[in-house]
């Protein structure tokens, strides 16, 4: 394994960093304050090929590998975790099932416009009583002739208030726990598809999150992803493996943002006649932050490399997600401590990194779930 980035990866990192600093950074404060995603950004990123970078050029994507996707997520989260969260769902959970398991007709109807930023997608899995245990969902899709009638409710759904379509996870055969699940594409405006409350969050506030309800929502059988009933759980596992790697990369981005802000603050803030960065207690804490970021990067990019080799690496992806999401908690807490009272003030971005990072040990499988997955095959 070569630890050096290729020339193409370096060029991509420089390009996406410039874009994020010039085009996304000026939007962050207003988006956070109003809790609204800046919608024109979808089209702008789509036009530049920056929205769904992992898909082949034939569908409008950039065709990058998983390592480059990690670079992409790190750079976006360095600027805004909330905005990058909406972009992450657009380029992953709301499109990957269509690309991996969908028909060519579904790809042309949903994937291509999503890559262009013309359609916004959501992924509707979580329910009021089903989170980490995805197999316990209650939403059902009952076959009636050439249609499926969907009934159920979803919550904590990223992009729900602004989506043009949602990929809905439902049971076609509730008697088969997990195995009786299928995924359906449901367009906004379909009778029975109701958008509920927009939910206000502690962090990631520029990402719009909400509830979705399905009340005798009728969709044609052609809207089902996959060619047979059942098997949807395997589709979910594929997406979750990639998603956990992405969350590790997201954690790196927020950690880097907190680290950079802390180094700058430590150089400028003076106490007892010297910059606080001259004090050993502060220097050692900052040194540990730098060390942890490098460890986070090393393992996350190893998992990305494994995925690029076509390996199934759910255990390794869970390890990366667990380590990075837990480690970023320490990094942002140390950054907050070094900033002192200023870190707790809303005018300084460190409080946003602190709030945003807290989500990461909860979503895409809690830390407890990652422990469970890893412990199934300890390799001892």
N, C-alpha and C positions, 0 to 999 in steps of 0.2 A: 504494500500500500504506500503510495506516494503522498506525503503530507503537504506537499506544495500545491497551491492552486494553479490551474492552467492559466495561460494568457487570456483565454476567453472568460474564465471565471473572475479573474482580476478586473478585466474590462467591465464585466457585468456589475461587479461590486461597486466600482467607481461610478458607473452610470446610475445605478439605482440609489446610491447614496446622494448624488447630486440632485436627482429628482426628488427624493424624500425631503432633503433640506430646503430645496427651493420651492417645491409645489405643495408639499404636505405640511411642513412645519408651520407656515403662516395660517393654516386653517385650524390648528389644534385647539387653541384657547377658546374660540367661539364654539367649535363643535362640542367641546367638553362642557362649557357653560350651558349651552342650549340642549345638550344631550341629543344632538342630531348629527347624523353622518352627512358630510358634504357630498350630496348625490352627484354633482358634475364630475367628481373625481373618478367615478366608475368609467364614464365615457372617455375621459382624458387618458386614463391608464390603459383602457382597452385599445384606443387608437395607437398608442405607443408600444403595445405588446407587453405591458407591465402588469396586466391584471391577473391572468391565469397562465403563468410562465411555464408550467410543467407540461402543457399539452403540445402535441405535434404541430408543426407549422401548417400542415394541411387543414387544420381546423382554426387556424389563426393564432395559435400559441407560439411561444418562443422555443419550445422543444428542449428546455434545459434539463439537466440531471438533478438527482435529489440533493447532491452537495450544493449545487447552485440555488436550489429552492431554500436550503437552510441559510445561505448567504442572504438571499432575498428577505426571508422572514426576520433575520437578525437586524438588517438595516432598517426595515420598516418599523419594527418594534422599538428600535433605538429612538425613533422620532415620536411614535404614538402607538401604544398598545391597543387603544380603542379602535382607531381607524384601521390599523392592520388586522384586527380581529374580523371585521366585516369583509375585508379583502381576502383573508385566509379562508373563510367559509365559501366565498365566491369561487376561489381557485381550488377548493378541496371538497368538503362534504357535499356542497350543493351542485357539484359538477362531476366529481370523480366516479360516482356510481353510474352515471350516464355514459361516461367515456369507457369505463372498464366493462360494464355489463349491458349497456343499452344497445338498441338497434341503431342503424344508420339514420333512420328517419328521426329518432329521438335526438341524436347528436346534431343533426342539421336544425332541428326545431328549437332545441334548448342550449346545447353546448356551444355552438358557434356564436349565437347572439350573447351568451353569457361571457364568453371570452372577449367579445367586442365591447362589453359593458352596456349592451342594449337591453339585457334582461338581468334582473337581480334575483339570485336564488337563496333559498333557505333550506335547512335540513331539520326536519321535524321528527325527533326521536324522543326526547325527554318528556315525561308526563308528571302530573302532580304526585303520583305515587310510584314512579318508576324512573330512577336515575342511574346509579351505578349498575343496577341489575336490569339491563336492557330487556332481557327475556320476559320480564314481568309486565310489560306494557299491556294495556287493555284495549287500545284502538283496534277495531276490526274492519276488514274489507270483505263484504259478503258478495259472492258472485250472483248476478241476476242477468241471465242471457249473455249479451256481449259487454255488459257493464259490471263494475264493482261499486258497491255502495259502502262508503266509508263513514264510520261513526267513532268519535273519540275526541280527546282533547290533548293538547301539547302545551308545554310551558318552558320558559327560559330559552326560547328559540332565537338565535342570532339572526338578524335581518328580517324577522317576522313582520314588523310594521311597514317595511319598505319593499318586501319581496314581490316579484312578478309571478313566481312559481315556488312551490315547496316540494321537496322530496319527502314523502310521508311514510313512516315506518308503521306497518299494521299487520295484524294476524289475518291470514286467509284461512288458517286452520288452527284455532286456539288449543286444540287437543294435543298438538305437537309443540311443546314448550321450546322456544327458540327456533326450531326447525320449521315451524309453520308460518314464519314471518316473510313478508314481501315488501318491496319498496314501490311506491307509486308517485308519479309526477302529477301534481295538482296545480292548475293555473289559478292565479288570483282572478276573482270574478266568477268562478265556477259556483253555481247554486249550492248552498250548504257549506261552503268554505268561508268561515268567518274569522276575521282578525279581531282578537280581543284586546286586552289592555297592553299598552306599552309599559314596560317595567323599568323603574328607576333603580340604579345600581350604585354601590359604593365606589367602584372603579370601572375602568373601560367604558366611561360614560358616553364617549362619542360613537360607540357601537350600539345600534338600536336593537333592543331585545324585547320580546313580547310573547303573548299567548296566541295559539291558533286552535280553532274549534271546527269540527267536522260533524255536521248534522244532516244525515242522509245525503251525503255528498256523492254524487254519481259521476264516475269517470269511466271512459271506455277502456276495454281490456288492453288496448295499445299503449295505455299510459303506465302499465306495469313494467318495471325494469326486470329483465330476465324473461326466459321463454317458458317458465313453468311455475306453478305454485310451490312455495317453499324455497328454502335456500337463501333467503334474505339475510339470515344471521351471518352466514359466511361472507356475504358482501359487506356487512357492517365490520366484521373483524379485519378485513383488508383495509378499509378506510381508517379504522382506529389505529392500526399499526403505523400507518403513515402519519396520522394526526398526532400521535404521541411523539414522534420525532420532531414534528413541526413545533409542538409546545416546548420541547427542549430548546429549540432555536429561538423561539419567542422569549424564553427566559433569559437567554444570553443577551438578546437585544436590550431588554429592560435593565439587566445587570450592567451592561456597558454604559448605558445612559446614566445610571446612578453613579457609577464609578467616575465617569468623566466629569459630572457635575461636582462630585466630592473632591476630586483632585483640584479643580479650579477654585472651589471654595476654600480649601485648605491652604492654597497659595495666597489668597487674597485676605482672608480673615486673620486679624491680628489680635493676640491676647498676650499680656505680660511683655509687650514690646516686640514680639516676633510673630511671623505667620504660624498658625497652629500646625501647619504641615511640618514644621521643624521639630515638633515635640515627638519623642519616641513613641508614646502611646498612640498617637494619631498615625504616624508613619507605618507602624507595624500593622495597624488595622487596615490601612489602605493597601499595604503590600499583600495582605491575606486576601483582600477583595480581588486584586489582580491575579493572584495564584488560582483562586477558585474559578474565575472566568476562563482561564486557560484550560483548566481541567474539564469544565463544562463543554468547551469547544471541542476538545480532543475526542471525548466520547460521543458527542452528538454527531460529529462528522464521520466517525467510524460507523455509526448506525446508518447514516446516509450512504456511505460507501457500500455497506452490505446490501442495502436496498437497490443500489445501482447495479450490483452483481446479480440481482434477481433472487436474493436469499429471503427466506421467510424468517423474520427476526423479531417476533412479537415480544419475546423475553428481553432482548437487548433494547428494543424500543421502549419497553416499560421501564427498564433500568435508566435509560437516558431521561425519560420524562420524570421519573421519581427523583433522581439525583438533581437535575437542573431546576425543577420547580421548587424543591425544598431548599436548595442552595441559594437561589435568588432571594428567598425570604431573609436569609442572614445578611446578604449583601445590601439589600435595600434598608434593612433595620440598622446596619452599621452606618450606612450613608445618612440616614435620618439622625442617628445619634451624633455623628460628627458635625452635622449642620446645626444641632442644638435647636433653640427656639425658632430659628429661621426655617428649619426644615419642616416645622409643624404649621407654618403659615402658607395659605393658599397661593400667595404670589410667587412662591418658589416651586419649581417643578418636582422637587424631591418627594413631596407628599403624594404627587400623582403616581410616580413610580412605585411608591410604597403601597398605595391603594390598588393599582393595576395588578401588581405581582401577586397579590393575595388570592386572586382568582385561580391561579395556575395549579395549585395543589388540589383544587376541587373539580374543575371541569375536565373533560376528555378522560374520565376515570380518575377518581380520587387517589391520593397517595396510598390509602389503605387497599384499594383495588390493585394498584401497581405492586404492592407487597405480595398480595395474594397470587398474582400472575407469576411473579418471579419465583415465589416459594414452591410452585408446582413442579419445577425442574431445577432444583438447587445445584445440580452438577457436582454433588459431593460424593 
